[in-house]
Amino acid sequence: MEQRDTPALPAQLMAKPALSWSEFWTDLLGLPDSTAEQITREPNPPKFFLLGRRRYIRTKDAIAWIDAVAQQSPYFPRRNHKRGGNS
């Protein structure tokens, strides 16, 4: 795993042609490694590739995967319509 003093800003990361495993999951999405490993075992994981022993994802594939996940499971705020009193 790479050792960095400070993580790159998202704009700096998105300017790169490819992102490392930790840049994508930790720096860009803010997810821990355990969650990243779990997601990669689910259907339709992001398309990573190997350079040597390190995993990378092309930036355009990362954006496409994020867009696909956002379309599959959009967030809708929960609305509770509780009425006061005994009805």
PAZAPA-4460 file (N, C-alpha, C; in steps of 0.05 Angstrom, whole numbers, plus 32768, in hexadecimal, padded with zeros to 4 digits):
% residues 87
    n_x    n_y    n_z   ca_x   ca_y   ca_z    c_x    c_y    c_z   seq   type   mol
   8010   7FE8   8000   8000   8000   8000   8011   8019   8000     1      M     A
   8009   802D   7FF2   8018   8046   7FF0   8016   8056   800A     2      E     A
   802C   8063   8011   802D   8074   8028   802E   8091   801E     3      Q     A
   801A   80A1   8026   8019   80BD   801E   8014   80CE   8037     4      R     A
   8020   80E6   8037   801D   80F8   804D   8001   8104   804D     5      D     A
   7FF8   810E   8036   7FDE   811B   8034   7FD0   8110   801B     6      T     A
   7FB6   810B   801D   7FA8   8101   8006   7FA4   8118   7FF1     7      P     A
   7FA3   8110   7FD8   7F9E   8123   7FC3   7F81   812D   7FC3     8      A     A
   7F7D   8144   7FB9   7F62   814F   7FB8   7F53   8141   7FA1     9      L     A
   7F38   813E   7FA3   7F29   8130   7F8F   7F2E   813B   7F73    10      P     A
   7F31   8156   7F70   7F36   8161   7F55   7F51   8158   7F4A    11      A     A
   7F65   8156   7F5C   7F7F   814C   7F53   7F7D   812F   7F4B    12      Q     A
   7F6E   811F   7F5A   7F6B   8103   7F53   7F5D   80FF   7F38    13      L     A
   7F48   810E   7F33   7F38   810B   7F1B   7F47   8114   7F02    14      M     A
   7F5D   8123   7F06   7F6D   812B   7EEF   7F80   8115   7EE6    15      A     A
   7F84   8100   7EF6   7F96   80EA   7EF0   7F88   80D7   7EDD    16      K     A
   7F96   80C9   7ECB   7F8A   80B5   7EB9   7F81   809C   7EC8    17      P     A
   7F8F   8095   7EDE   7F88   807E   7EEE   7F8C   8083   7F0B    18      A     A
   7F7D   8076   7F1C   7F7F   8079   7F39   7F87   805F   7F46    19      L     A
   7F98   8061   7F5A   7F9F   8048   7F69   7F88   8040   7F7A    20      S     A
   7F8A   8028   7F85   7F75   801D   7F96   7F6E   8030   7FAD    21      W     A
   7F83   8039   7FBB   7F7E   804A   7FD2   7F75   8066   7FCA    22      S     A
   7F7E   8070   7FB4   7F75   808A   7FAA   7F57   808A   7FA4    23      E     A
   7F4E   8074   7F98   7F32   8072   7F91   7F20   806E   7FAA    24      F     A
   7F26   8059   7FB9   7F15   8052   7FD0   7F17   8065   7FE7    25      W     A
   7F30   806B   7FEF   7F34   807B   8008   7F34   8099   8003    26      T     A
   7F44   80A2   7FF0   7F46   80BF   7FEB   7F2E   80CB   7FDD    27      D     A
   7F23   80BD   7FC9   7F0D   80C8   7FBA   7EF2   80C2   7FC7    28      L     A
   7EED   80A8   7FCE   7ED3   80A1   7FD9   7ED2   80A1   7FF7    29      L     A
   7EE9   80A0   8004   7EEA   80A0   8022   7EE1   8086   802E    30      G     A
   7EE5   8070   8021   7EDC   8056   802B   7EF4   8046   8036    31      L     A
   7EF0   8036   804B   7F06   8026   8056   7F0B   800E   8043    32      P     A
   7F23   8002   8046   7F2A   7FEB   8035   7F17   7FD4   8038    33      D     A
   7F0C   7FCF   804F   7EFA   7FB8   8053   7EE0   7FBC   8042    34      S     A
   7ED6   7FD4   8041   7EBE   7FDA   8030   7EC5   7FD7   8013    35      T     A
   7EDD   7FE1   800B   7EE6   7FDF   7FEF   7EE8   7FC2   7FE6    36      A     A
   7EF4   7FB1   7FF7   7EF6   7F95   7FF0   7EDB   7F88   7FEE    37      E     A
   7EC8   7F8F   7FFF   7EAD   7F84   7FFE   7E9F   7F8D   7FE4    38      Q     A
   7EA2   7FA6   7FDC   7E95   7FB0   7FC4   7EA0   7FA2   7FAB    39      I     A
   7EBA   7F9C   7FAB   7EC6   7F8F   7F93   7EBD   7F72   7F90    40      T     A
   7EB1   7F67   7FA5   7EA7   7F4B   7FA3   7E89   7F4B   7F9C    41      R     A
   7E7C   7F62   7F9B   7E60   7F63   7F94   7E5D   7F63   7F75    42      E     A
   7E44   7F60   7F6B   7E40   7F62   7F4E   7E47   7F7E   7F44    43      P     A
   7E52   7F7F   7F2C   7E59   7F98   7F1E   7E6C   7FA9   7F2E    44      N     A
   7E84   7F9E   7F35   7E98   7FAE   7F43   7EA6   7FC1   7F30    45      P     A
   7EB4   7FD5   7F3A   7EC3   7FE7   7F28   7ED9   7FD6   7F1A    46      P     A
   7EE1   7FE0   7F02   7EF4   7FD2   7EF1   7F10   7FDA   7EF8    47      K     A
   7F1D   7FCB   7F0A   7F39   7FD0   7F10   7F4B   7FBF   7EFF    48      F     A
   7F64   7FC7   7EFC   7F78   7FB7   7EEE   7F92   7FB8   7EFD    49      F     A
   7FA4   7FA5   7EF7   7FBD   7FA3   7F06   7FD4   7FAE   7EF5    50      L     A
   7FE5   7FBD   7F03   7FFF   7FC5   7EF8   8013   7FBA   7F0D    51      L     A
   8020   7FA5   7F06   8031   7F97   7F19   801E   7F8A   7F2E    52      G     A
   8022   7F91   7F47   8011   7F86   7F5C   7FFC   7F9B   7F66    53      R     A
   7FFC   7FB2   7F5A   7FEA   7FC7   7F63   7FD1   7FC9   7F52    54      R     A
   7FBA   7FCF   7F5F   7FA1   7FD2   7F51   7F9C   7FEF   7F4B    55      R     A
   7F92   7FF4   7F32   7F8B   800E   7F29   7F70   800E   7F1B    56      Y     A
   7F64   8025   7F19   7F4B   8028   7F0A   7F4E   8041   7EF9    57      I     A
   7F46   803F   7EDF   7F47   8057   7ECE   7F32   806B   7ED9    58      R     A
   7F39   8084   7ED8   7F27   8098   7EE3   7F0C   8098   7ED5    59      T     A
   7F0B   8094   7EBB   7EF1   8093   7EAD   7EE1   807B   7EB6    60      K     A
   7EEE   8064   7EBC   7EDF   804C   7EC7   7ED5   8052   7EE3    61      D     A
   7EE5   8060   7EF3   7EDC   8067   7F0E   7EC3   8079   7F0D    62      A     A
   7EC3   808D   7EFB   7EAC   809E   7EF8   7E93   808F   7EEF    63      I     A
   7E97   807D   7EDB   7E81   806D   7ED1   7E75   805B   7EE7    64      A     A
   7E87   804F   7EF7   7E7D   803D   7F0C   7E6E   804D   7F22    65      W     A
   7E78   8064   7F29   7E6A   8075   7F3D   7E4F   807E   7F32    66      I     A
   7E4E   8086   7F19   7E34   808D   7F0D   7E20   8076   7F0C    67      D     A
   7E2A   805E   7F06   7E18   8046   7F05   7E0D   8040   7F21    68      A     A
   7E1E   8042   7F35   7E15   803D   7F51   7E01   8052   7F59    69      V     A
   7E06   806A   7F52   7DF3   8080   7F59   7DD8   807D   7F4C    70      A     A
   7DD8   8072   7F34   7DBE   806E   7F26   7DAF   8056   7F31    71      Q     A
   7DBE   8041   7F39   7DB2   8029   7F44   7DA6   802D   7F5F    72      Q     A
   7DB1   803D   7F6F   7DA7   8041   7F8A   7DA8   805E   7F93    73      S     A
   7D96   806E   7F88   7D95   808A   7F8F   7D8C   808D   7FAC    74      P     A
   7D93   80A3   7FB8   7D8C   80A9   7FD4   7D73   80BA   7FD4    75      Y     A
   7D5F   80B1   7FE3   7D47   80C1   7FE8   7D44   80C4   8006    76      F     A
   7D43   80DD   8010   7D40   80E1   802C   7D27   80D4   8037    77      P     A
   7D29   80C8   804E   7D12   80BB   805A   7D00   80D0   8066    78      R     A
   7CE7   80CD   8062   7CD4   80E0   806D   7CC1   80D1   807F    79      R     A
   7CC1   80D8   8098   7CAE   80CC   80AC   7C98   80E0   80B0    80      N     A
   7C80   80D6   80AB   7C68   80E7   80AF   7C5A   80DD   80C8    81      H     A
   7C67   80E2   80DE   7C5B   80DB   80F8   7C47   80F1   8100    82      K     A
   7C31   80E8   8108   7C1D   80FB   8112   7C1E   80FC   8130    83      R     A
   7C1A   8113   813B   7C1A   8116   8158   7C00   810C   8164    84      G     A
   7C01   8104   817D   7BE8   80FB   818A   7BE2   80DE   8185    85      G     A
   7BCC   80D5   8190   7BC4   80B9   818D   7BAF   80B7   8177    86      N     A
   7BB6   80AC   8161   7BA3   80A9   814B   7B9B   808D   8147    87      S     A
***
